[in-house]
Amino acid sequence: MSNSLTPLPKRHEAAAPDAGAVALLSKRVRPGGPQVDSRWAVPRACVRPRTLMLALLLAELLSACGGGSGGGSQQSAQPTSSGSSPAPTQALIGHYVGAVKIADVTYFGDAVFTRDGAVRLYVGSPDNEDEALQILQITRPERSEQFVGTIQLRDGQWSGSGVVIGQQCAVSTANPFCTQPSSANISANVQRGFSSGSPAIQGNIQVATAGAIETWLLDLQLWPDINPATSVISGQFKEMLAEFASAGDVIVNFDSSGRFFFQSAASGCVGNGTSVARSDGSANTYDVTLMMENCKGAYAYLNGQYDGLALYTTSSYWDYDSLPRMWLSKPTGETPPAALTTLGEPL
């Protein structure tokens, strides 16, 4: 996909996306400034200084005399910066943000991939395309969807299946995914370009719509979140994105055990839920459950049990803040279907 992400420099070093995947990058490379890939570095302790000086002097003399094996100097292997390099067979997982292109229109995409293969992808209608690749979508778009699925890794390729569920269905009645979730298949791989220094997901999701197969092209880059190293989400947050909140009327309260509560005067919705660190070891990722009750009028379809994933995220590529993001949906097959993507502003 030609719409490749090239992030601006960020001055701080974010936590690695996952401890089990860090072996792929023994030192995280960030754009801007000198970069060192430890795969090409020689340990200093392996060469004695005096031996090194004698070896260099001998090599220089042989070169000047036309000597040496092959009659020329041998260049050490160096990484190229002209293109992308496939990630090793165990692909990087974590939080990815970027572009989802549907029918030549670029949408905002925000996804999480876990160690055991769970996938959640939020897709929001365009707002500011120039900023969409570097800044989270923090205001509610006119329309949004969520892909809920699972993936498997084989020969460096991600493949899997799931469903696409419409969001904001109380007001976005024209969204075809609101009345009936659509089955979808995902195929992608992780590319790591030396020029950008960050892994990027390239691939597509094939969505079965009523008329045909709709192709979503993915161009998502690993997002530099800061890991708070807590086993639960805690604190108070103003909800900015979910449809049950209106004009900042919802404050979500997480206690020290990860249990949370909120209510909305506009929609009538009352929510009670829990958050806990994901048991598969995915860094900075939480399992979330939510019970929605008392939603009224057009929002009544939101009532019911939800589960999903959550993490702390920065609001832009350059920021140091930490906002809770949740991807939630009712169990597959439950009617009416519903999905929620939330984003909290710390108070």
Contacts in CASP RR format, 6 or more apart in sequence:
PFRMAT RR
TARGET T0000
AUTHOR 0000-0000-0000
METHOD contacts of the structure
MODEL  1
MSNSLTPLPKRHEAAAPDAGAVALLSKRVRPGGPQVDSRWAVPRACVRPR
TLMLALLLAELLSACGGGSGGGSQQSAQPTSSGSSPAPTQALIGHYVGAV
KIADVTYFGDAVFTRDGAVRLYVGSPDNEDEALQILQITRPERSEQFVGT
IQLRDGQWSGSGVVIGQQCAVSTANPFCTQPSSANISANVQRGFSSGSPA
IQGNIQVATAGAIETWLLDLQLWPDINPATSVISGQFKEMLAEFASAGDV
IVNFDSSGRFFFQSAASGCVGNGTSVARSDGSANTYDVTLMMENCKGAYA
YLNGQYDGLALYTTSSYWDYDSLPRMWLSKPTGETPPAALTTLGEPL
1 99 0 8 1.000
1 101 0 8 1.000
1 202 0 8 1.000
1 203 0 8 1.000
1 217 0 8 1.000
1 218 0 8 1.000
1 219 0 8 1.000
3 99 0 8 1.000
3 101 0 8 1.000
3 106 0 8 1.000
3 219 0 8 1.000
4 196 0 8 1.000
4 200 0 8 1.000
4 219 0 8 1.000
5 98 0 8 1.000
5 99 0 8 1.000
5 133 0 8 1.000
5 196 0 8 1.000
5 200 0 8 1.000
5 219 0 8 1.000
5 220 0 8 1.000
5 221 0 8 1.000
6 31 0 8 1.000
6 195 0 8 1.000
6 196 0 8 1.000
7 31 0 8 1.000
7 133 0 8 1.000
7 134 0 8 1.000
7 196 0 8 1.000
7 198 0 8 1.000
7 221 0 8 1.000
7 317 0 8 1.000
8 31 0 8 1.000
8 134 0 8 1.000
8 317 0 8 1.000
8 318 0 8 1.000
9 30 0 8 1.000
9 31 0 8 1.000
9 32 0 8 1.000
9 33 0 8 1.000
10 30 0 8 1.000
10 31 0 8 1.000
10 224 0 8 1.000
10 317 0 8 1.000
10 318 0 8 1.000
11 318 0 8 1.000
12 226 0 8 1.000
12 320 0 8 1.000
13 28 0 8 1.000
13 30 0 8 1.000
14 28 0 8 1.000
14 224 0 8 1.000
14 225 0 8 1.000
14 226 0 8 1.000
14 227 0 8 1.000
14 314 0 8 1.000
15 225 0 8 1.000
15 226 0 8 1.000
15 227 0 8 1.000
15 283 0 8 1.000
15 284 0 8 1.000
16 22 0 8 1.000
16 25 0 8 1.000
16 28 0 8 1.000
16 227 0 8 1.000
16 283 0 8 1.000
17 92 0 8 1.000
17 93 0 8 1.000
17 94 0 8 1.000
17 95 0 8 1.000
17 222 0 8 1.000
17 225 0 8 1.000
17 283 0 8 1.000
17 284 0 8 1.000
18 92 0 8 1.000
18 93 0 8 1.000
18 94 0 8 1.000
18 115 0 8 1.000
18 281 0 8 1.000
18 282 0 8 1.000
18 283 0 8 1.000
19 281 0 8 1.000
19 283 0 8 1.000
20 115 0 8 1.000
21 90 0 8 1.000
21 91 0 8 1.000
21 92 0 8 1.000
21 93 0 8 1.000
23 90 0 8 1.000
24 87 0 8 1.000
24 88 0 8 1.000
24 90 0 8 1.000
24 92 0 8 1.000
25 92 0 8 1.000
25 192 0 8 1.000
26 38 0 8 1.000
26 39 0 8 1.000
27 36 0 8 1.000
27 37 0 8 1.000
27 38 0 8 1.000
29 35 0 8 1.000
29 36 0 8 1.000
29 37 0 8 1.000
29 194 0 8 1.000
29 197 0 8 1.000
29 198 0 8 1.000
30 197 0 8 1.000
30 198 0 8 1.000
30 224 0 8 1.000
31 196 0 8 1.000
31 197 0 8 1.000
31 198 0 8 1.000
35 194 0 8 1.000
35 197 0 8 1.000
37 79 0 8 1.000
37 194 0 8 1.000
39 79 0 8 1.000
40 76 0 8 1.000
40 77 0 8 1.000
40 78 0 8 1.000
40 79 0 8 1.000
59 73 0 8 1.000
62 68 0 8 1.000
63 72 0 8 1.000
63 73 0 8 1.000
66 72 0 8 1.000
79 85 0 8 1.000
79 194 0 8 1.000
80 194 0 8 1.000
81 193 0 8 1.000
81 194 0 8 1.000
81 195 0 8 1.000
83 193 0 8 1.000
83 194 0 8 1.000
83 195 0 8 1.000
84 191 0 8 1.000
84 192 0 8 1.000
84 193 0 8 1.000
84 200 0 8 1.000
85 191 0 8 1.000
85 192 0 8 1.000
85 193 0 8 1.000
85 194 0 8 1.000
86 156 0 8 1.000
86 189 0 8 1.000
86 190 0 8 1.000
86 191 0 8 1.000
86 192 0 8 1.000
87 156 0 8 1.000
87 189 0 8 1.000
87 190 0 8 1.000
87 191 0 8 1.000
87 192 0 8 1.000
87 199 0 8 1.000
88 156 0 8 1.000
89 153 0 8 1.000
89 155 0 8 1.000
89 156 0 8 1.000
90 153 0 8 1.000
91 153 0 8 1.000
91 156 0 8 1.000
91 158 0 8 1.000
91 189 0 8 1.000
91 190 0 8 1.000
92 190 0 8 1.000
92 192 0 8 1.000
92 199 0 8 1.000
92 222 0 8 1.000
93 113 0 8 1.000
93 114 0 8 1.000
93 115 0 8 1.000
93 117 0 8 1.000
93 282 0 8 1.000
94 112 0 8 1.000
94 113 0 8 1.000
94 114 0 8 1.000
94 222 0 8 1.000
94 282 0 8 1.000
94 283 0 8 1.000
94 285 0 8 1.000
95 110 0 8 1.000
95 111 0 8 1.000
95 112 0 8 1.000
95 222 0 8 1.000
95 223 0 8 1.000
95 225 0 8 1.000
95 284 0 8 1.000
95 311 0 8 1.000
95 313 0 8 1.000
96 110 0 8 1.000
96 111 0 8 1.000
96 112 0 8 1.000
96 113 0 8 1.000
96 200 0 8 1.000
96 201 0 8 1.000
96 220 0 8 1.000
96 221 0 8 1.000
96 222 0 8 1.000
96 223 0 8 1.000
97 109 0 8 1.000
97 110 0 8 1.000
97 111 0 8 1.000
97 133 0 8 1.000
97 136 0 8 1.000
97 220 0 8 1.000
97 221 0 8 1.000
97 223 0 8 1.000
98 108 0 8 1.000
98 109 0 8 1.000
98 110 0 8 1.000
98 132 0 8 1.000
98 133 0 8 1.000
98 219 0 8 1.000
98 220 0 8 1.000
98 221 0 8 1.000
99 106 0 8 1.000
99 107 0 8 1.000
99 108 0 8 1.000
99 109 0 8 1.000
99 132 0 8 1.000
99 133 0 8 1.000
99 218 0 8 1.000
99 219 0 8 1.000
99 220 0 8 1.000
100 106 0 8 1.000
100 107 0 8 1.000
100 108 0 8 1.000
100 109 0 8 1.000
100 121 0 8 1.000
100 123 0 8 1.000
100 216 0 8 1.000
100 217 0 8 1.000
100 218 0 8 1.000
100 219 0 8 1.000
100 220 0 8 1.000
101 107 0 8 1.000
101 216 0 8 1.000
101 217 0 8 1.000
101 219 0 8 1.000
102 123 0 8 1.000
102 214 0 8 1.000
102 215 0 8 1.000
102 216 0 8 1.000
102 217 0 8 1.000
103 214 0 8 1.000
105 126 0 8 1.000
106 126 0 8 1.000
106 129 0 8 1.000
106 132 0 8 1.000
107 123 0 8 1.000
107 124 0 8 1.000
107 125 0 8 1.000
107 126 0 8 1.000
107 132 0 8 1.000
108 122 0 8 1.000
108 123 0 8 1.000
108 124 0 8 1.000
108 125 0 8 1.000
108 126 0 8 1.000
108 127 0 8 1.000
108 132 0 8 1.000
108 137 0 8 1.000
108 141 0 8 1.000
109 121 0 8 1.000
109 122 0 8 1.000
109 123 0 8 1.000
109 124 0 8 1.000
109 132 0 8 1.000
109 137 0 8 1.000
109 220 0 8 1.000
110 121 0 8 1.000
110 122 0 8 1.000
110 136 0 8 1.000
110 137 0 8 1.000
110 325 0 8 1.000
110 341 0 8 1.000
111 119 0 8 1.000
111 120 0 8 1.000
111 121 0 8 1.000
111 122 0 8 1.000
111 147 0 8 1.000
111 201 0 8 1.000
111 220 0 8 1.000
112 118 0 8 1.000
112 119 0 8 1.000
112 120 0 8 1.000
112 285 0 8 1.000
112 309 0 8 1.000
112 311 0 8 1.000
112 327 0 8 1.000
113 119 0 8 1.000
113 151 0 8 1.000
113 158 0 8 1.000
114 278 0 8 1.000
114 280 0 8 1.000
114 282 0 8 1.000
114 285 0 8 1.000
114 309 0 8 1.000
115 280 0 8 1.000
115 281 0 8 1.000
115 282 0 8 1.000
116 280 0 8 1.000
116 282 0 8 1.000
117 150 0 8 1.000
117 151 0 8 1.000
117 152 0 8 1.000
118 149 0 8 1.000
118 150 0 8 1.000
118 309 0 8 1.000
119 147 0 8 1.000
119 148 0 8 1.000
119 149 0 8 1.000
119 150 0 8 1.000
119 151 0 8 1.000
119 160 0 8 1.000
119 162 0 8 1.000
119 186 0 8 1.000
120 146 0 8 1.000
120 147 0 8 1.000
120 148 0 8 1.000
120 149 0 8 1.000
120 308 0 8 1.000
120 309 0 8 1.000
120 327 0 8 1.000
121 146 0 8 1.000
121 147 0 8 1.000
121 205 0 8 1.000
121 327 0 8 1.000
122 144 0 8 1.000
122 145 0 8 1.000
122 146 0 8 1.000
122 327 0 8 1.000
122 341 0 8 1.000
123 144 0 8 1.000
123 145 0 8 1.000
123 146 0 8 1.000
123 147 0 8 1.000
123 216 0 8 1.000
124 137 0 8 1.000
124 141 0 8 1.000
124 143 0 8 1.000
124 144 0 8 1.000
124 145 0 8 1.000
125 141 0 8 1.000
125 142 0 8 1.000
125 143 0 8 1.000
125 144 0 8 1.000
126 132 0 8 1.000
126 141 0 8 1.000
127 137 0 8 1.000
127 139 0 8 1.000
127 141 0 8 1.000
128 135 0 8 1.000
133 221 0 8 1.000
134 316 0 8 1.000
134 317 0 8 1.000
134 318 0 8 1.000
135 315 0 8 1.000
135 316 0 8 1.000
135 317 0 8 1.000
136 313 0 8 1.000
136 314 0 8 1.000
136 315 0 8 1.000
136 316 0 8 1.000
136 323 0 8 1.000
136 343 0 8 1.000
137 241 0 8 1.000
138 240 0 8 1.000
138 241 0 8 1.000
138 315 0 8 1.000
138 343 0 8 1.000
139 240 0 8 1.000
139 241 0 8 1.000
140 168 0 8 1.000
140 240 0 8 1.000
140 241 0 8 1.000
140 243 0 8 1.000
141 168 0 8 1.000
142 172 0 8 1.000
143 167 0 8 1.000
143 168 0 8 1.000
143 172 0 8 1.000
143 174 0 8 1.000
143 175 0 8 1.000
144 166 0 8 1.000
144 167 0 8 1.000
144 168 0 8 1.000
144 172 0 8 1.000
144 341 0 8 1.000
145 164 0 8 1.000
145 165 0 8 1.000
145 166 0 8 1.000
145 167 0 8 1.000
145 175 0 8 1.000
145 177 0 8 1.000
145 339 0 8 1.000
146 164 0 8 1.000
146 165 0 8 1.000
146 166 0 8 1.000
146 167 0 8 1.000
146 327 0 8 1.000
146 329 0 8 1.000
146 339 0 8 1.000
146 340 0 8 1.000
146 341 0 8 1.000
147 162 0 8 1.000
147 163 0 8 1.000
147 164 0 8 1.000
147 184 0 8 1.000
147 186 0 8 1.000
147 205 0 8 1.000
148 162 0 8 1.000
148 163 0 8 1.000
148 164 0 8 1.000
148 165 0 8 1.000
148 327 0 8 1.000
148 329 0 8 1.000
148 332 0 8 1.000
148 339 0 8 1.000
149 160 0 8 1.000
149 161 0 8 1.000
149 162 0 8 1.000
149 163 0 8 1.000
149 186 0 8 1.000
150 160 0 8 1.000
150 161 0 8 1.000
150 162 0 8 1.000
151 158 0 8 1.000
151 159 0 8 1.000
151 160 0 8 1.000
151 186 0 8 1.000
152 158 0 8 1.000
152 159 0 8 1.000
152 160 0 8 1.000
156 189 0 8 1.000
156 190 0 8 1.000
157 187 0 8 1.000
157 188 0 8 1.000
157 189 0 8 1.000
158 186 0 8 1.000
158 187 0 8 1.000
158 188 0 8 1.000
158 189 0 8 1.000
158 190 0 8 1.000
158 201 0 8 1.000
159 185 0 8 1.000
159 186 0 8 1.000
159 187 0 8 1.000
159 188 0 8 1.000
160 185 0 8 1.000
160 186 0 8 1.000
160 187 0 8 1.000
161 183 0 8 1.000
161 184 0 8 1.000
161 185 0 8 1.000
161 186 0 8 1.000
162 183 0 8 1.000
162 184 0 8 1.000
162 185 0 8 1.000
162 186 0 8 1.000
163 181 0 8 1.000
163 182 0 8 1.000
163 183 0 8 1.000
163 184 0 8 1.000
163 332 0 8 1.000
164 177 0 8 1.000
164 181 0 8 1.000
164 182 0 8 1.000
164 184 0 8 1.000
164 205 0 8 1.000
164 207 0 8 1.000
165 177 0 8 1.000
165 181 0 8 1.000
165 329 0 8 1.000
165 337 0 8 1.000
165 338 0 8 1.000
165 339 0 8 1.000
166 172 0 8 1.000
166 175 0 8 1.000
166 177 0 8 1.000
166 178 0 8 1.000
166 181 0 8 1.000
166 337 0 8 1.000
166 339 0 8 1.000
167 175 0 8 1.000
167 243 0 8 1.000
167 338 0 8 1.000
167 339 0 8 1.000
167 340 0 8 1.000
167 341 0 8 1.000
168 175 0 8 1.000
168 243 0 8 1.000
169 175 0 8 1.000
169 178 0 8 1.000
169 243 0 8 1.000
169 301 0 8 1.000
169 338 0 8 1.000
170 243 0 8 1.000
170 267 0 8 1.000
170 297 0 8 1.000
170 298 0 8 1.000
170 299 0 8 1.000
170 301 0 8 1.000
170 302 0 8 1.000
171 243 0 8 1.000
171 298 0 8 1.000
172 178 0 8 1.000
176 182 0 8 1.000
176 209 0 8 1.000
176 210 0 8 1.000
178 337 0 8 1.000
180 337 0 8 1.000
181 332 0 8 1.000
181 333 0 8 1.000
181 337 0 8 1.000
182 207 0 8 1.000
182 208 0 8 1.000
182 209 0 8 1.000
183 207 0 8 1.000
183 208 0 8 1.000
184 205 0 8 1.000
184 206 0 8 1.000
184 207 0 8 1.000
184 208 0 8 1.000
185 205 0 8 1.000
185 206 0 8 1.000
186 203 0 8 1.000
186 204 0 8 1.000
186 205 0 8 1.000
186 206 0 8 1.000
187 203 0 8 1.000
187 204 0 8 1.000
187 205 0 8 1.000
187 206 0 8 1.000
188 201 0 8 1.000
188 202 0 8 1.000
188 203 0 8 1.000
188 204 0 8 1.000
188 218 0 8 1.000
189 201 0 8 1.000
189 202 0 8 1.000
189 203 0 8 1.000
190 199 0 8 1.000
190 200 0 8 1.000
190 201 0 8 1.000
190 202 0 8 1.000
191 199 0 8 1.000
191 200 0 8 1.000
191 201 0 8 1.000
191 202 0 8 1.000
192 198 0 8 1.000
192 199 0 8 1.000
192 200 0 8 1.000
193 200 0 8 1.000
196 221 0 8 1.000
198 221 0 8 1.000
198 222 0 8 1.000
198 224 0 8 1.000
199 221 0 8 1.000
199 222 0 8 1.000
200 219 0 8 1.000
200 220 0 8 1.000
200 221 0 8 1.000
200 222 0 8 1.000
201 218 0 8 1.000
201 219 0 8 1.000
201 220 0 8 1.000
201 221 0 8 1.000
202 218 0 8 1.000
202 219 0 8 1.000
203 217 0 8 1.000
203 218 0 8 1.000
204 215 0 8 1.000
204 216 0 8 1.000
204 217 0 8 1.000
204 218 0 8 1.000
205 215 0 8 1.000
205 216 0 8 1.000
205 218 0 8 1.000
206 213 0 8 1.000
206 214 0 8 1.000
206 215 0 8 1.000
206 216 0 8 1.000
207 213 0 8 1.000
207 214 0 8 1.000
207 215 0 8 1.000
207 216 0 8 1.000
208 214 0 8 1.000
223 313 0 8 1.000
223 314 0 8 1.000
223 317 0 8 1.000
224 314 0 8 1.000
224 317 0 8 1.000
225 284 0 8 1.000
225 311 0 8 1.000
225 312 0 8 1.000
225 313 0 8 1.000
225 314 0 8 1.000
225 322 0 8 1.000
226 312 0 8 1.000
226 314 0 8 1.000
226 320 0 8 1.000
226 322 0 8 1.000
227 283 0 8 1.000
227 284 0 8 1.000
227 312 0 8 1.000
228 284 0 8 1.000
228 312 0 8 1.000
228 322 0 8 1.000
230 277 0 8 1.000
231 276 0 8 1.000
231 277 0 8 1.000
232 254 0 8 1.000
232 256 0 8 1.000
232 257 0 8 1.000
232 258 0 8 1.000
232 275 0 8 1.000
232 276 0 8 1.000
232 277 0 8 1.000
232 286 0 8 1.000
233 254 0 8 1.000
233 258 0 8 1.000
233 260 0 8 1.000
233 275 0 8 1.000
233 286 0 8 1.000
233 310 0 8 1.000
233 312 0 8 1.000
233 324 0 8 1.000
234 254 0 8 1.000
234 255 0 8 1.000
234 256 0 8 1.000
234 258 0 8 1.000
235 253 0 8 1.000
235 254 0 8 1.000
235 255 0 8 1.000
235 346 0 8 1.000
235 347 0 8 1.000
236 251 0 8 1.000
236 252 0 8 1.000
236 253 0 8 1.000
236 254 0 8 1.000
236 346 0 8 1.000
236 347 0 8 1.000
237 251 0 8 1.000
237 252 0 8 1.000
237 254 0 8 1.000
237 323 0 8 1.000
237 324 0 8 1.000
237 344 0 8 1.000
237 345 0 8 1.000
237 346 0 8 1.000
237 347 0 8 1.000
238 248 0 8 1.000
238 250 0 8 1.000
238 251 0 8 1.000
238 252 0 8 1.000
238 344 0 8 1.000
238 345 0 8 1.000
238 347 0 8 1.000
239 245 0 8 1.000
239 248 0 8 1.000
239 250 0 8 1.000
239 251 0 8 1.000
239 252 0 8 1.000
239 262 0 8 1.000
239 342 0 8 1.000
239 343 0 8 1.000
239 344 0 8 1.000
240 248 0 8 1.000
240 343 0 8 1.000
240 344 0 8 1.000
240 345 0 8 1.000
241 341 0 8 1.000
241 342 0 8 1.000
241 343 0 8 1.000
241 344 0 8 1.000
242 250 0 8 1.000
242 340 0 8 1.000
242 341 0 8 1.000
242 342 0 8 1.000
242 343 0 8 1.000
243 267 0 8 1.000
243 299 0 8 1.000
243 302 0 8 1.000
243 340 0 8 1.000
244 250 0 8 1.000
244 264 0 8 1.000
244 267 0 8 1.000
244 268 0 8 1.000
244 269 0 8 1.000
244 292 0 8 1.000
244 295 0 8 1.000
244 299 0 8 1.000
244 302 0 8 1.000
244 340 0 8 1.000
245 264 0 8 1.000
245 266 0 8 1.000
245 267 0 8 1.000
246 264 0 8 1.000
246 265 0 8 1.000
246 266 0 8 1.000
246 267 0 8 1.000
247 266 0 8 1.000
249 264 0 8 1.000
249 265 0 8 1.000
249 266 0 8 1.000
250 262 0 8 1.000
250 263 0 8 1.000
250 264 0 8 1.000
251 262 0 8 1.000
251 347 0 8 1.000
252 260 0 8 1.000
252 261 0 8 1.000
252 262 0 8 1.000
252 324 0 8 1.000
252 342 0 8 1.000
252 344 0 8 1.000
253 260 0 8 1.000
253 261 0 8 1.000
253 262 0 8 1.000
254 260 0 8 1.000
254 275 0 8 1.000
254 324 0 8 1.000
258 274 0 8 1.000
258 275 0 8 1.000
258 276 0 8 1.000
259 272 0 8 1.000
259 273 0 8 1.000
259 274 0 8 1.000
259 275 0 8 1.000
260 271 0 8 1.000
260 272 0 8 1.000
260 273 0 8 1.000
260 274 0 8 1.000
260 275 0 8 1.000
261 270 0 8 1.000
261 271 0 8 1.000
261 272 0 8 1.000
261 273 0 8 1.000
262 269 0 8 1.000
262 270 0 8 1.000
262 271 0 8 1.000
263 269 0 8 1.000
263 270 0 8 1.000
263 271 0 8 1.000
263 294 0 8 1.000
264 270 0 8 1.000
267 295 0 8 1.000
267 296 0 8 1.000
267 299 0 8 1.000
267 302 0 8 1.000
268 294 0 8 1.000
268 295 0 8 1.000
268 296 0 8 1.000
268 299 0 8 1.000
269 292 0 8 1.000
269 293 0 8 1.000
269 294 0 8 1.000
269 295 0 8 1.000
269 299 0 8 1.000
269 302 0 8 1.000
269 303 0 8 1.000
270 292 0 8 1.000
270 293 0 8 1.000
270 294 0 8 1.000
271 290 0 8 1.000
271 291 0 8 1.000
271 292 0 8 1.000
271 293 0 8 1.000
272 290 0 8 1.000
272 291 0 8 1.000
272 293 0 8 1.000
273 288 0 8 1.000
273 289 0 8 1.000
273 290 0 8 1.000
273 291 0 8 1.000
274 288 0 8 1.000
274 289 0 8 1.000
275 286 0 8 1.000
275 287 0 8 1.000
275 288 0 8 1.000
275 310 0 8 1.000
276 286 0 8 1.000
276 287 0 8 1.000
277 285 0 8 1.000
277 286 0 8 1.000
277 287 0 8 1.000
278 285 0 8 1.000
278 286 0 8 1.000
278 287 0 8 1.000
278 309 0 8 1.000
279 287 0 8 1.000
284 311 0 8 1.000
284 312 0 8 1.000
285 309 0 8 1.000
285 310 0 8 1.000
285 311 0 8 1.000
286 309 0 8 1.000
286 310 0 8 1.000
286 311 0 8 1.000
287 307 0 8 1.000
287 308 0 8 1.000
287 309 0 8 1.000
287 310 0 8 1.000
288 306 0 8 1.000
288 307 0 8 1.000
288 308 0 8 1.000
288 309 0 8 1.000
288 310 0 8 1.000
288 326 0 8 1.000
288 328 0 8 1.000
289 305 0 8 1.000
289 306 0 8 1.000
289 307 0 8 1.000
289 308 0 8 1.000
290 305 0 8 1.000
290 306 0 8 1.000
290 307 0 8 1.000
290 328 0 8 1.000
290 340 0 8 1.000
291 304 0 8 1.000
291 305 0 8 1.000
291 306 0 8 1.000
292 302 0 8 1.000
292 303 0 8 1.000
292 304 0 8 1.000
292 305 0 8 1.000
292 306 0 8 1.000
293 303 0 8 1.000
293 304 0 8 1.000
294 303 0 8 1.000
295 301 0 8 1.000
295 302 0 8 1.000
295 303 0 8 1.000
301 336 0 8 1.000
301 338 0 8 1.000
302 338 0 8 1.000
302 340 0 8 1.000
304 330 0 8 1.000
304 334 0 8 1.000
304 338 0 8 1.000
305 330 0 8 1.000
305 331 0 8 1.000
305 334 0 8 1.000
306 328 0 8 1.000
306 329 0 8 1.000
306 330 0 8 1.000
306 338 0 8 1.000
306 340 0 8 1.000
307 328 0 8 1.000
307 329 0 8 1.000
307 331 0 8 1.000
308 326 0 8 1.000
308 327 0 8 1.000
308 328 0 8 1.000
308 329 0 8 1.000
309 326 0 8 1.000
309 327 0 8 1.000
310 324 0 8 1.000
310 325 0 8 1.000
310 326 0 8 1.000
310 327 0 8 1.000
311 324 0 8 1.000
311 325 0 8 1.000
312 322 0 8 1.000
312 323 0 8 1.000
312 324 0 8 1.000
312 325 0 8 1.000
313 322 0 8 1.000
313 323 0 8 1.000
313 324 0 8 1.000
313 325 0 8 1.000
314 320 0 8 1.000
314 321 0 8 1.000
314 322 0 8 1.000
314 323 0 8 1.000
315 321 0 8 1.000
315 323 0 8 1.000
321 346 0 8 1.000
322 346 0 8 1.000
323 343 0 8 1.000
323 344 0 8 1.000
323 345 0 8 1.000
323 346 0 8 1.000
324 342 0 8 1.000
324 343 0 8 1.000
324 344 0 8 1.000
325 341 0 8 1.000
325 342 0 8 1.000
325 343 0 8 1.000
325 344 0 8 1.000
326 340 0 8 1.000
326 341 0 8 1.000
326 342 0 8 1.000
327 339 0 8 1.000
327 340 0 8 1.000
327 341 0 8 1.000
328 339 0 8 1.000
328 340 0 8 1.000
328 341 0 8 1.000
328 342 0 8 1.000
329 337 0 8 1.000
329 338 0 8 1.000
329 339 0 8 1.000
329 340 0 8 1.000
330 337 0 8 1.000
330 338 0 8 1.000
330 339 0 8 1.000
END
